[in-house]
């Protein structure tokens, strides 16, 4: 920290996840200023934050900017920036950064790499086959039948996964990925996986490469409609803590999955620091890995960070400098629910530029935070600028109280075509 008690941070990204990170980092007494690239109108309203218009794909320019502005710590939100190797460039210049290097980020950048690593080190996950040509993929599907899961190997913005319930669905999915190039180069090879039955949960963890500290377990709602119907999305809402992840299962996940995978990456010469996200399938007392991500989840971050009762900036600096300690991470005994407000047509094509009303009314409510995901300023007012527009998060003494509060805030916000799920946290409330 260059002999100062206060830090100047650089935060990279401009979605709901980054708004949640900016909101939490701004509460640190050790943070003086947060420069956010590119940020969004919601982040611009957070104390200590200033949005900066820099190209996300020019990593060297970003490192120049960090040097010129005497940045003490850089925090990276999006996976694509990590997979592209931003951490390597920053570390080569002696700039502390929260997030894994390029070799370690491959755990999300390539599903084939991730599955092979798990197999090699006996980390529990579904059986799989990696296919690099269409005919091999088709004959594997024909042989194994359905249900089967088809995954594009590379990054596909969270959308490159098809849970195929029929052989036809599976064949269509591999054709779209491998022949029609629906996800570009990401689908040049595919991973075919056995279908896993059970309930999913997300367990994020802080790590400095040696110590692994889990966060509160959360659950995302991926399908667009109530009752988990309709196509997959980037996530329509989340809640935490997720009761499916009991304390015993959380310990099991840490000991059989999180710690072993960090140790495995170290053995492979890919030391990992930052946030590790494990998407898990739970059935009875069994926990298996669905996938790993090399960053905070979206919308999980919007429910996990409001429950953090410690200084996020201190934790992140400790992860970046190899000084993480268990005593640094404490949690509130509360619950959080986040409801995503989406544009009309999402996850398909949707309009942009529609005015949003009611934001101030929702923001004024106690224990409610409205995180901006896809918004921009136009002629002095906030308008829609993405598929997932806002994430309305509320805190409460339990899941039901948090849910009721979140939906009361949702009712105050309007924009043309807006749609949201009305059943976020239904699994927790059904238990």
N, C-alpha and C positions, 0 to 999 in steps of 0.2 A: 504493500500500500504506500510505498514511497515515503514512509515516515509520517503519513497523515492519518488522522483518525477517521477522515471522511473519504468516501470513494466516489469516483466518477465512473458511471457504468455505460457500456454500449449494449443495447438490446437489439437483436436482429429478428425481424418478422413484423407482420402487421395484421394478425388475425386475433380471434378470441383468446386463444392460448397466450399470445404475447400480451394482450390487455390484462389478463389475470396475473401474468408474471410482473408486468410493470406496476400494477396495483399493489402487489405484495412487496416488491422490492422497494417501492417508494416509502413504505412504512418503517424501513430500517433507519435507525438514528445514525448509522455509519454511511448513509448514502446522501450525497450532496446534490447530484444531478444524474439523470438518466437520459442519454441520447438514444432515440429509437429509430431504426432504419427498416422500413419506411414509416412504421406506425400507422395509426388510423385516428379518426376524430374523437373516439372514446379515449384513446391513450393520450391524446393532446390535452385532455381535461384533467389528467391525473397529476397531482402535485409533483414537482421536481422533474416532470417529463417534458422532453422537447422532441418533436418529430423531425427527422432529417431525410431529405430526398436523395438517396444514393442508390446506385444500381446494385441489386442483390447478387448478381452473377459475377461482378468484378471483385474477386476475393482480395487481390493485392491492394486494390484501391481502398477497400474497407480497412485493411491492416494499416495502410498509410494514414487513413482518417483517425484510427485509434491512436497511432503514435503522435500525430499532430495535436490531438486533443487530450493527451496525457491520460488515457483511459486506464483505470486500475483493474477492471474486469469486464470481459465481454461475455454475454449470455446469448446462446443461439437457440431460437425457437424451431425453425423448419428443418425437416429431415434432409431435404435436397441440398441445403447449404452445408450440412455436416458430411453427407455422403460425398460431396464435391471436394472436401478436404480443407475447409476453412481453419480447423483447429491446428493442422500441421503448419499452415502459413503463419498463423499468429504465434505459435510456440517457437517456431524457428527465429522469430524476431524478439523473443523474450516477453511476449504479451500474454498475461494470464487469460485463459478462456475456459468457460464452462461448456463442456460437450466433448464427445469422443473424437479421436483422430480418424482419418479416412479408413485406415485398415480395420479399426474396431467398429466403425459405423457400418461396415459391410453386413453386420448382423441384421440390419434392416434393409440395406441397399441390395442384398441378394438373398432371396428366400432359400435358394439352393445351398448357398454357403452356410446359412443359419441351420438348416436341417442336417447337413452333413456334420457340422460341429456338434450338434446335440447327439447325433448317432454315435460319433467317435467317443464322446465323453459320458455316454449313458444318461443323458438328461431326458426325462420322460416327455415324449411327444408322439404324435400320430405316425404310423408307418407311411412311407412316401416313395415316390419315384420321380426323378428329374428327367424330363424329356427335352431334347434339343431340336427334334424335328416332328412335324405334324403326324406323319404316319405312325411313328413309334407311340405317340400320345394316344392316337385313335385306337391302336390295337391294345394298349394297356387298359383303356376304358372299356373296350369290348370284352376283354378278358375278366376284368374285376367287377364290372357292373356299377350300379348306383345304389344308394347315395355315395357321392364322391366329391371331394373338394378340389377345385381347379384354381391355381394361383399363378399370376404372372410373376416371373422371377424378380424383376426389378421394381423400382418405385412407380406406383400408379396412383398417387395421391389418395391412398386408402381405398381405392375402388377396384383394384385388380384381383378380387377374390370372388369366385362363384361357388356357392354351395349347391351342387347339382343333384336334384332329387330323382332325375331320370337320366338314362344313358344319352337320350337326345340332347337334353340340356348341357350335359358335359361335353358332347361332341361339338355342339354349337359354340360353347365357351372356348374350347381350344382352337377352333377354326377362327373365331373372332380375334383371339390373341395372336395366333401364330401366322395365319394366312392374311387376315384383313388388317393386321397391325393396329388394333384398337388402342393399345397403350404404347405404340411406337416400339422402340428397342427393348422396353421393359418386358414385353411379351415374346421376345425371340426364343427364350426357353421358358418352360412352365414346370411347376411342381404339382404333381397329382398326389393327393393325400387321402388316407382313409377318413371317413366321416366320423367325427367324435360326438357322442351324445352327452348332454349334461348342460350345466349353466356356466356362462362365461363371466369372468371378472377381470378387472385390470389391476395389477399391482405394480406401482411405480416405486423406484428406489433411488436414493442418492448414493453415489459411490465415488471414492477417490482412487479406485483401482485396487485398494487393499480392503477397506472397510465397506460393507454394504448395509445401508439402513433403509428398511422398507417404509413407504408412506402408508397412509390409510387406504385400504382397498376400496375400489369404486366399481361401478357398472355403467357401461355405455348402452345406448339404445340405437342400434345401427339402422333398423328399417324405418322407412319414412312414415308408415301409418300405425295407428293404435293396434295393440295386440300383436306387435312385431310382424305386421303384414307389409307387403309391397317391396319395392327395390331397396337395396342397400344404399346408405348415404355415408357421408363423413362422420355422422353421429347426430342424432336428434335430441339428445339430452343425456344427463348422467346424474348419479347420486352417490353419496358416500356418507358413512362407511357402508359397504355392501355386506349384509348379514350372511350371504352364502359363504363368505370367507371368514370362517370362525377363527378364533385365536390359534387353535391347534393347526388348522389348515394354513394359516399365514406363516406360522413357524416352519411347517413342512415345506411350503413354497420357497421360503428363504434358504433353508438348509439343502433342499434337493434340486433347486432350480437356479435361484439368483446367485448365491455364492459359487456354486459349481461353474456357472457359465462365465462369471468374471474370472475365475481361476483358469478355465479352459482358454479364454482369450489371452490371458497372460502367457500361458504355456505356448500359445501359437505366435507369440511375439507381437500381440495386438493389445497392449494394455489399454484398459477402458476406464474413462472417468466422465462424470456428468450424471445424467438421468438415464436409467435403464428402465424400459417399460416392458413388462411381461403381460401379454394377453394370455389368460389361463382358462382352461376348461376344467370344471369341477364336477365330479360325479361320485357321490358317497364320500369316502375319505381319500379319493384319488385326485391328484392335481397334475394336469399335463399342459405343456406349452402349445398354444395356438400359433403365436408369433411373438417375436421380439421387435421393439422399436428402439431407436437410439436417441429418443428425446421425450419430452413431455407429451402426453396425449391431449387430444382436443375432441370432445369437451371435458375430459376427465380433470384436466388442470383447473377448470373453472369451479370444481367442487372440492378438490383436494387441497389447494392452496389456502382457501378461506378457513380451513380447519387447522392449518399449521399455526402453532402457538410459539414459534421461535423466529429468529431473524434470518430470512431467506438469503440475504446478501452474504451474511457470515458463512452460512452453510455452503453456498455456491463457491465462495472464495476458498473455503477449506477443501472442497472437492477438486478445485483447479490446482491447488498447491500441495495436495497430498497430506493434508492435516485434519482430515475429518475425524470427528469423535462422536460417539453415541450420545453423549450428554447434550449435544447441540440441537437435537431434534425432539421437539415436544408437540403434543397434539391436544386440541380442545375436545372436550367431551360433548360434542354437538354433532348435528347432521347437516348436510348441504344437498340441495337439489338444484339442477340447472335445466331449464327448458329452452330449447333452440327455436327461434322464430325464423322461418325460412321463406324465401321468395316463392311466389306462385309458379308452378311448373317444376321446381327443384325436386328430385335430383336431375331432371331433364333440363332443357333450355328454359331460361327465365329472363324477365325484363330487368333492367337496371335503372337507377335514377329516380325511383319513386320516393316522395317525401315521407318522412317518419314523424308521427306525432306521439306525445305522451311520455317521452323519455324523461323529462324533468320530474313528472309526477311519480314515475316508477322509481327514479333515483332517490327521491326524498324519503321513501319508505325505510323503516328501520330494518337492519339486517338483510337488505336487498342490494345487490350490485348488478348493474346491467353491463355486460361485457360486449364490446363491439367486435363483430367478426368480419362482416362484409358491408361496410358503410364508407361514405366519403362526404366531404363538404361540397355543396354546390350552391352558389349564390347566397351564401351565408346560412344555409340550412342543411341539416343532415339527411342524406338520401341513401337508398339501398345501392349496394355495389357488389353483391355476391349472392351465392345460393343460400348459404347460412348467414343470416344478417346480424342477429343478436343472440346472446346467451344470457337469459335472465336467471341469476343465481340468488337463492335465499338460504339463510341459516335458521336453524330451529333446534329446540331441545331434542327432537326426534325426527325421523324421516317424514312422518305425516305432517307435523307442524311446518317443517321446511317446505314441503310440497305445497301446502295450502297457501303459504306466504308467496311462493314463487308464482303460482297461478294468479293470485290476486294482483301481483305486479304485471304479469303478462296481459291481464285484462285492460290495463291502462294504455298499452302501446298499440298503435295502429299504422299499417301501411297497406296499400292496395294489393290484394292477392295473398296476404300473409297467411301462412298455415303452420301449425305446430301440433305435436302429439299432446293428447290430454291425459295420458296414462304413465307419465315418467315415474319411475320407482314402483311400478305395479308389482314386480316380483317380491320386493321387500315388504310391501304392504299386505301381500297375500299370505305371507309365511305364518 
